Amino acid sequence: MPIEVQIISIIFGALGGVGALSVTLWFKLKKKELEIRGTDPELGREVDVLREDLNDTRALLADMQERLDFTERVLTAGRAPQEDRSG
């Protein structure tokens, strides 16, 4: 398997993992928000922490998407001249 395919597979796997983590954090946040309505103020702090974690995860996902786009551009740019030479 070419190294480019392996790199892209790793990146997509990482993006999938971050996406799944983001969804999990979102569901936890929504659950805590439902629990907080009319109960313990400690839950409010916990919701804030979860919200910060979700924002951090979203930032990480955006960074990884930018890196994936860059990698695809580099691989595509490097591949085009090689195809022209062999054709």
C-alpha positions in Angstrom: 0.0 0.0 0.0 1.5 3.4 -1.0 2.6 5.7 1.8 0.1 8.4 0.7 -2.8 6.0 1.2 -1.5 5.0 4.6 -1.1 8.7 5.6 -4.6 9.6 4.4 -6.1 6.5 6.2 -4.4 7.5 9.5 -5.7 11.1 9.1 -9.2 10.0 8.4 -9.1 7.6 11.3 -8.0 10.4 13.6 -10.7 12.7 12.3 -13.3 10.0 12.8 -12.1 9.5 16.4 -12.2 13.2 17.1 -15.6 13.5 15.5 -16.9 10.6 17.7 -15.4 12.2 20.8 -17.1 15.5 19.9 -20.5 13.9 19.5 -20.0 12.1 22.9 -19.1 15.3 24.6 -22.1 17.0 23.0 -24.5 14.3 24.3 -22.9 14.5 27.8 -23.3 18.3 27.8 -27.0 18.1 26.8 -27.6 15.5 29.5 -26.0 17.7 32.1 -28.0 20.7 30.9 -31.2 18.8 31.4 -30.1 17.7 34.9 -29.1 21.2 35.9 -32.5 22.8 35.4 -33.6 23.2 39.0 -31.0 21.2 40.8 -27.4 21.4 42.1 -25.3 24.4 41.2 -22.2 22.1 41.1 -23.7 20.7 37.8 -23.5 24.1 36.3 -19.7 24.1 36.8 -19.5 20.6 35.4 -21.5 21.7 32.3 -19.1 24.6 31.9 -16.1 22.2 31.9 -17.8 19.9 29.4 -18.6 22.9 27.2 -14.9 24.0 27.3 -13.9 20.4 26.5 -16.3 20.4 23.5 -14.9 23.7 22.3 -11.4 22.4 22.6 -12.4 19.2 20.6 -14.0 21.3 17.9 -10.8 23.4 17.6 -8.7 20.2 17.4 -11.0 18.8 14.7 -10.8 22.1 12.7 -7.0 21.9 12.9 -6.9 18.3 11.8 -9.2 19.1 8.9 -6.8 21.9 7.8 -3.9 19.5 8.0 -5.8 16.9 6.0 -6.6 19.5 3.3 -2.9 20.5 3.2 -1.7 16.9 3.0 -4.1 16.2 0.1 -2.9 19.2 -1.7 0.8 18.2 -1.2 0.1 14.6 -2.3 -1.9 15.7 -5.3 0.7 18.3 -6.3 3.5 15.7 -6.0 1.6 13.0 -7.9 0.7 15.1 -11.0 4.2 15.4 -12.4 5.0 11.7 -11.9 1.9 10.7 -13.9 2.9 13.1 -16.7 6.4 11.5 -16.9 5.1 8.0 -17.1 2.4 8.8 -19.7 
